Amino acid sequence: MRNPLPDLKKTDADSILHPSTNANDFAKTGPRVMKSGQGVYLHDIEGNKLIDSVAGLWCVNVGYGRKELADAMHAAATEMGYYHTFTGMSNVPQITLAERLLSIAPANMSKVFFASGGSDGNDSLMKIVWYYHNLIGKPEKRKIISRWQAYHGTSIATASLTGLPSFHRDFNLPIEGVIHTESPDYFRHAHDGESELNFSKRRAAELEASVLEHGPETIGAFIAEPVMGAGGVITPPEGYFSEIQKVTRKYDILFIADEVVCGYGRLGRWWGSDVYGIEPDMINTAKALTSGYFPFSASFITEKIWDVIKQGSAKYGSFAHGYTYSGHPVGAAVAMANLSIIENEKLVERSAKHGAYFHQKLQETVGTESFVGEIRGQGMLAAVQLMQEASTKTFFNPNTKIAPLVTAECYNNGLIARPLPSVDSVAFSPPLVASKAEIDQIVDIFNHSVRKVMAAQ
Ligand SMILES: Cc1ncc(COP(=O)(O)O)c(C=O)c1O
């Protein structure tokens, strides 16, 4: 019998344009093809067992192979399968989900808009910012401020918000009206001897200067991840969001919290906004809402914004925005079952407890090595900053591509970790169900893999 494996890999390489993949390298290496998963483990088609310390793309918070989610999906698909939510139509799962989400969302959130992913959600909120300001008679208040190093998606508008140059270069982005302010990356950008608080104040002053330069009457919203994910797992330095919010409030700038990675317990609380004292006008969530089992997002708005949208309909007719799959009943049913797992298994509390353990283990194992600049993160989100020499704060030559070298070695040793090449860091966001023994295994494999790569530099 023919061996089917090489065929699968070849067919993939011959036929698929992979997202966020180096097309040139990929033509030589081909894909790594996953076949099955259980808990924190995956099996690829070559029979390798891998521990996934990233939860897919920071989303499989309840772990792989959960029958409860499969059952919910099956029941909702059998019951009806699909019905849309345009023109006032609805379905039972989206109603029960909306009620449940609003009961756990930060208190000032009043309505939820459903779509199919993080980019859709941020796109929708950006449009709502424009719509809102047009309706309240401030049509010029339409510029959105994002931050360098941010990640907000890859649609035309959200790739513009994303503050990573590779998402702009040669795509004719960013679009007009998106402004980037400096990132909260204290490790990289603090001046010698500058305290975290002073750095935060400087960032807020730079934001204010940018607002004044463009004209406060032209700035509609500011968007931020509570902890930056793909841009480096950058936790806000002391006082950062309180200083930033002084500026956004002063100039009547709406605050969008992008909780696509942080939401639903990743940081040890339900919301990153709660961890850092953010009081947003809008919140975008996706990923862990269904633990990645179904493409689904939930974006929240306050009553103040809702009121204006209602007035808009009185003036213009329907709110002319939405997607075929907004409020998909199968996705909503999966989200309900997923939230039940999070609550029944106390995964938010577990994330706080096991997150602290994970950080402590990383610190004990590699924290004082000369190749580690810092270990950052919060809850079950962490990154190790790799350095040529930490004591002199010497970064690697970017051509070394140190983070992918380390994660490739991790993979050879049975661990999936995420390289963040733009900041020479390796990121971890294990499923929240990971046990302490599994966290030990992640740290052990990372430890010997990173040492092996560093010894060869
Ligand atoms: C913070 C954040 N926002 C938005 C997105 C975009 O989500 P999606 O890939 O589902 O469009 C991501 C994806 O990683 C993200 O990390």
The ligand as a MOL file (V3000), in Angstrom:
LIG
                    3D

  0  0  0     0  0            999 V3000
M  V30 BEGIN CTAB
M  V30 COUNTS 16 16 0 0 0
M  V30 BEGIN ATOM
M  V30 1 C -5.4110 40.7560 20.1820 0
M  V30 2 C -5.9240 40.2010 18.8890 0
M  V30 3 N -6.8840 40.8590 18.2200 0
M  V30 4 C -7.3880 40.4130 17.0750 0
M  V30 5 C -6.9200 39.2530 16.5130 0
M  V30 6 C -7.4540 38.7860 15.1930 0
M  V30 7 O -8.2420 37.6760 15.3550 0
M  V30 8 P -8.6000 36.7280 14.0950 0
M  V30 9 O -7.3330 36.0920 13.6830 0
M  V30 10 O -9.6130 35.7890 14.6850 0
M  V30 11 O -9.1970 37.5840 13.0460 0
M  V30 12 C -5.9300 38.5220 17.1660 0
M  V30 13 C -5.4130 37.2670 16.5940 0
M  V30 14 O -4.4470 36.7060 17.0430 0
M  V30 15 C -5.4020 39.0190 18.3760 0
M  V30 16 O -4.4080 38.3860 19.0030 0
M  V30 END ATOM
M  V30 BEGIN BOND
M  V30 1 1 1 2
M  V30 2 1 2 3
M  V30 3 2 2 15
M  V30 4 2 3 4
M  V30 5 1 4 5
M  V30 6 1 5 6
M  V30 7 2 5 12
M  V30 8 1 6 7
M  V30 9 1 7 8
M  V30 10 2 8 9
M  V30 11 1 8 10
M  V30 12 1 8 11
M  V30 13 1 12 13
M  V30 14 1 12 15
M  V30 15 2 13 14
M  V30 16 1 15 16
M  V30 END BOND
M  V30 END CTAB
M  END
